[in-house]
Amino acid sequence: MSAPAKKTKTERIVLSIVFACFFVYSIGMLFPFFWAVISSLKTTDEYMEKVFALPREWLFSNYIAAFSEFTVSGGQINLIGMLINSLWLTFAGTLVAVLVSTMTAYVIAKYEFRLRGFLYKVAIFTMIIPIVGSLPAMYRLVYTVGLNNPVGILTLYAGGFGFNFIIMHGYFRSVSMSYAEAGFVDGASDFKAFLLLMLPQARPAILAVSILSCIGIWNDYMTPLLYLKSAPTLALGLYQFQVVTQFRVNFPIYFCAVVLSIIPILAVFIVFQKTIMENTVAGGLKG
């Protein structure tokens, strides 16, 4: 085996510059998290005196206090309540969003009908409309129809189009219809062929979009802020706690809540980062 070619001086300089740039960028990304952890272990007075200094005493008890002191809605909902709201909304919202997008993508990708191309163009077009352009109409529609409740809000995640649709549509286009046709020969219905034959083929793509949807819904504070004020999520609670109490914020407690809100989604990303990054998947047919 031949030895790898030795890099030229120019290549080494370019690689060094690129490495330095990415190193500085990574430090810039990690510093806010490090600062939040350090700030969460101080007293309020110590934080106000020296914002960037290390704590004189590492108060890990702040994390225990955060569960009772970090409250919103006039103290009626604490950190545990917000965490429960975030968990159910993230789970149910991800399930609805991925399920509807997957079914929509499958029908448009694998079935021939008159409006097929038009619907795909609509899906692309809706992605380029700024959210501020449709927000007033969406806000009025939700309150007029009465969807501003824990169940109705799930319909906002069940649009069928968007990023999930684009990923799933591209995946289903690469999967041969021979699987479903084999099921039709054995007497399977369209839905049964989709559920038992085609859906397992799309498992890697479904897992990837599920993870991304989970992260997006967990961090979403705008939707609960507009339509679900009665059941604030953790993301909304962080927003409200800072805005409503901005002149008397217990910053260490606030940063404890910030760190706790990051841990679940950070764990999901660490476990599934390879799945998220994989952009190429193969079907089951060979040759």
C-alpha positions as CSV (number, residue, x, y, z in Angstrom):
1,M,0.0,0.0,0.0
2,S,1.5,3.3,-1.1
3,A,1.9,6.1,1.5
4,P,-0.5,9.0,1.3
5,A,0.7,11.9,-0.7
6,K,2.4,14.6,1.3
7,K,0.5,17.9,1.4
8,T,2.1,20.9,-0.1
9,K,2.9,24.0,1.9
10,T,-0.1,25.8,0.4
11,E,-2.4,23.0,1.4
12,R,-1.1,22.9,4.9
13,I,-1.6,26.7,5.3
14,V,-5.1,26.5,3.9
15,L,-6.0,23.6,6.2
16,S,-4.5,25.4,9.2
17,I,-6.6,28.5,8.5
18,V,-9.8,26.4,8.0
19,F,-9.0,24.5,11.3
20,A,-8.5,27.8,13.2
21,C,-11.7,29.3,11.8
22,F,-13.8,26.2,12.8
23,F,-12.0,26.1,16.2
24,V,-13.0,29.7,16.9
25,Y,-16.5,29.0,15.6
26,S,-16.9,25.9,17.9
27,I,-15.7,27.9,20.9
28,G,-18.2,30.6,20.1
29,M,-21.0,28.0,19.9
30,L,-20.0,26.2,23.2
31,F,-19.3,29.3,25.3
32,P,-23.0,30.3,25.8
33,F,-23.7,26.8,27.2
34,F,-20.7,26.8,29.4
35,W,-21.6,30.3,30.7
36,A,-25.2,29.2,31.3
37,V,-24.0,26.3,33.5
38,I,-21.6,28.5,35.4
39,S,-24.3,31.2,35.9
40,S,-26.8,28.6,37.2
41,L,-24.4,27.7,40.1
42,K,-24.2,31.2,41.6
43,T,-26.2,33.3,43.9
44,T,-28.2,36.2,42.4
45,D,-26.0,38.8,44.0
46,E,-22.8,37.0,42.8
47,Y,-24.2,36.8,39.3
48,M,-25.0,40.6,39.2
49,E,-21.6,41.5,40.6
50,K,-19.4,39.4,38.3
51,V,-21.3,38.0,35.3
52,F,-18.4,36.1,33.8
53,A,-16.6,35.0,36.9
54,L,-16.5,31.5,38.3
55,P,-18.8,31.0,41.3
56,R,-17.2,31.3,44.7
57,E,-19.5,28.4,45.9
58,W,-20.9,25.9,43.5
59,L,-24.6,25.9,44.4
60,F,-25.9,22.7,42.8
61,S,-28.9,23.1,45.1
62,N,-30.1,25.8,42.6
63,Y,-31.3,23.0,40.3
64,I,-33.4,21.5,43.1
65,A,-34.8,24.9,43.9
66,A,-35.6,25.5,40.2
67,F,-38.4,22.9,40.3
68,S,-40.3,25.0,42.8
69,E,-39.2,28.5,42.2
70,F,-39.3,28.6,38.4
71,T,-43.0,29.3,37.8
72,V,-45.2,31.1,35.3
73,S,-48.9,32.0,35.1
74,G,-48.8,33.7,38.5
75,G,-47.0,30.8,40.1
76,Q,-49.7,28.3,39.2
77,I,-47.4,26.2,36.9
78,N,-44.0,25.2,38.0
79,L,-41.1,23.6,36.1
80,I,-42.5,20.1,36.4
81,G,-45.8,21.2,34.9
82,M,-44.0,22.9,32.0
83,L,-41.9,19.8,31.4
84,I,-45.0,17.6,31.2
85,N,-46.6,20.0,28.8
86,S,-43.5,20.0,26.6
87,L,-43.3,16.2,26.7
88,W,-46.8,15.5,25.6
89,L,-46.9,18.2,23.0
90,T,-43.5,17.1,21.5
91,F,-44.5,13.4,21.4
92,A,-48.1,14.0,20.0
93,G,-47.0,16.8,17.6
94,T,-44.1,14.7,16.2
95,L,-46.4,11.7,15.7
96,V,-49.0,13.8,13.9
97,A,-46.6,15.8,11.8
98,V,-44.6,12.8,10.6
99,L,-47.6,10.6,10.0
100,V,-49.5,13.1,7.9
101,S,-46.4,14.2,6.0
102,T,-45.4,10.6,5.3
103,M,-48.9,9.6,4.0
104,T,-49.1,12.8,1.9
105,A,-45.6,12.3,0.4
106,Y,-46.3,8.6,-0.4
107,V,-49.5,9.4,-2.3
108,I,-48.0,12.2,-4.3
109,A,-44.8,10.3,-5.0
110,K,-46.2,6.9,-6.0
111,Y,-49.7,7.5,-7.4
112,E,-50.6,9.0,-10.8
113,F,-53.5,11.5,-10.7
114,R,-54.4,14.8,-12.3
115,L,-53.4,17.2,-9.5
116,R,-50.2,15.4,-8.5
117,G,-47.8,17.9,-10.0
118,F,-49.9,20.9,-8.8
119,L,-49.9,19.6,-5.2
120,Y,-46.1,19.2,-5.3
121,K,-45.7,22.7,-6.5
122,V,-48.0,24.0,-3.7
123,A,-45.8,22.1,-1.2
124,I,-42.7,23.9,-2.5
125,F,-44.4,27.3,-2.7
126,T,-45.7,27.2,0.9
127,M,-42.1,26.7,2.1
128,I,-41.0,30.0,0.6
129,I,-43.8,32.1,2.1
130,P,-42.5,34.1,5.2
131,I,-44.2,33.0,8.4
132,V,-45.1,36.7,9.1
133,G,-47.1,36.7,5.9
134,S,-49.5,34.0,6.9
135,L,-49.4,34.4,10.7
136,P,-52.4,37.0,11.0
137,A,-54.6,34.8,8.9
138,M,-53.6,31.6,10.8
139,Y,-54.1,33.4,14.1
140,R,-57.7,34.5,13.2
141,L,-58.5,31.0,11.7
142,V,-57.4,29.2,14.9
143,Y,-59.5,31.3,17.2
144,T,-62.5,31.4,14.9
145,V,-62.6,27.6,14.5
146,G,-61.8,27.1,18.2
147,L,-58.5,25.2,17.8
148,N,-56.7,27.1,20.6
149,N,-56.7,24.1,23.0
150,P,-54.4,21.2,23.7
151,V,-56.1,18.9,21.1
152,G,-56.8,21.5,18.4
153,I,-53.2,22.8,18.4
154,L,-52.1,19.4,17.0
155,T,-53.8,20.3,13.8
156,L,-51.2,23.0,13.2
157,Y,-48.5,20.3,13.0
158,A,-50.7,18.1,10.7
159,G,-50.3,20.3,7.6
160,G,-48.8,17.5,5.5
161,F,-46.4,19.7,3.6
162,G,-43.1,21.4,4.7
163,F,-39.6,20.0,5.3
164,N,-40.9,16.6,6.3
165,F,-42.9,16.2,3.1
166,I,-39.9,17.1,0.9
167,I,-37.6,14.5,2.6
168,M,-40.3,11.8,2.6
169,H,-41.3,12.5,-1.0
170,G,-37.7,12.2,-2.2
171,Y,-37.3,9.0,-0.3
172,F,-40.4,7.4,-1.7
173,R,-39.5,8.3,-5.2
174,S,-36.4,6.2,-4.8
175,V,-38.3,3.1,-3.5
176,S,-39.6,0.8,-6.1
177,M,-43.4,0.3,-6.3
178,S,-42.7,-3.4,-6.8
179,Y,-43.1,-3.9,-3.1
180,A,-46.7,-2.6,-3.1
181,E,-47.5,-4.3,-6.4
182,A,-46.5,-7.6,-4.9
183,G,-48.9,-6.9,-2.0
184,F,-51.7,-6.1,-4.5
185,V,-51.2,-9.5,-6.1
186,D,-51.7,-11.1,-2.7
187,G,-54.9,-9.1,-2.1
188,A,-53.6,-6.3,0.0
189,S,-55.4,-2.9,-0.1
190,D,-53.6,0.3,-0.8
191,F,-53.4,1.2,2.8
192,K,-52.3,-2.2,3.9
193,A,-49.6,-2.2,1.2
194,F,-48.4,1.2,2.4
195,L,-48.5,0.2,6.1
196,L,-46.9,-3.2,5.9
197,L,-44.7,-3.0,2.8
198,M,-43.7,0.6,1.9
199,L,-43.6,2.1,5.3
200,P,-40.8,-0.3,6.6
201,Q,-38.7,0.6,3.6
202,A,-38.9,4.3,4.6
203,R,-37.9,3.6,8.3
204,P,-34.5,5.5,8.1
205,A,-36.1,8.6,6.6
206,I,-39.0,8.5,9.0
207,L,-36.6,8.2,12.0
208,A,-34.6,11.2,10.7
209,V,-37.6,13.5,10.2
210,S,-39.1,12.4,13.5
211,I,-35.9,13.5,15.3
212,L,-35.8,16.8,13.5
213,S,-39.5,17.4,14.2
214,C,-39.0,16.5,17.8
215,I,-36.3,19.0,18.2
216,G,-38.3,21.7,16.4
217,I,-41.5,21.2,18.5
218,W,-39.5,21.0,21.8
219,N,-37.9,24.4,21.1
220,D,-41.1,26.0,19.7
221,Y,-42.4,28.8,21.9
222,M,-44.3,30.8,19.3
223,T,-47.1,28.3,18.8
224,P,-47.9,27.8,22.5
225,L,-47.5,31.6,23.1
226,L,-50.2,32.3,20.5
227,Y,-52.6,29.4,21.0
228,L,-51.8,27.5,24.2
229,K,-51.3,30.0,27.0
230,S,-53.3,27.9,29.4
231,A,-50.7,25.1,29.2
232,P,-47.3,26.7,28.8
233,T,-44.5,24.5,27.6
234,L,-40.9,24.7,28.9
235,A,-39.8,26.8,25.9
236,L,-42.7,29.2,26.5
237,G,-42.0,29.3,30.2
238,L,-38.4,30.4,29.6
239,Y,-39.7,33.2,27.4
240,Q,-42.4,34.3,29.8
241,F,-40.3,34.1,32.9
242,Q,-37.7,36.4,31.4
243,V,-40.1,38.9,29.9
244,V,-42.7,39.1,32.7
245,T,-40.1,39.3,35.5
246,Q,-37.3,41.0,33.6
247,F,-36.7,43.6,36.4
248,R,-36.6,41.0,39.2
249,V,-35.3,37.8,37.6
250,N,-33.6,35.2,39.7
251,F,-31.0,34.6,37.0
252,P,-29.3,31.5,38.5
253,I,-32.7,29.8,38.7
254,Y,-33.5,30.9,35.2
255,F,-30.3,29.4,33.9
256,C,-31.0,26.2,35.8
257,A,-34.2,25.9,33.8
258,V,-32.3,26.7,30.6
259,V,-29.8,24.0,31.2
260,L,-32.5,21.5,32.2
261,S,-34.4,22.3,29.0
262,I,-31.3,21.6,26.9
263,I,-30.5,18.2,28.4
264,P,-33.3,16.1,26.8
265,I,-33.0,17.4,23.3
266,L,-29.2,17.3,23.5
267,A,-29.4,13.6,24.5
268,V,-31.6,12.9,21.5
269,F,-29.1,14.6,19.2
270,I,-26.1,12.8,20.6
271,V,-27.8,9.4,20.3
272,F,-29.2,10.0,16.8
273,Q,-26.7,12.4,15.3
274,K,-25.5,9.8,12.8
275,T,-29.1,9.2,11.6
276,I,-29.7,12.9,11.2
277,M,-26.5,13.4,9.2
278,E,-27.1,10.5,6.8
279,N,-28.5,11.9,3.6
280,T,-28.3,8.8,1.4
281,V,-30.3,5.7,2.0
282,A,-30.8,2.6,-0.2
283,G,-33.9,0.7,-1.0
284,G,-34.3,-3.1,-0.7
285,L,-34.0,-4.0,-4.4
286,K,-30.7,-5.0,-5.8
287,G,-29.5,-5.4,-9.3
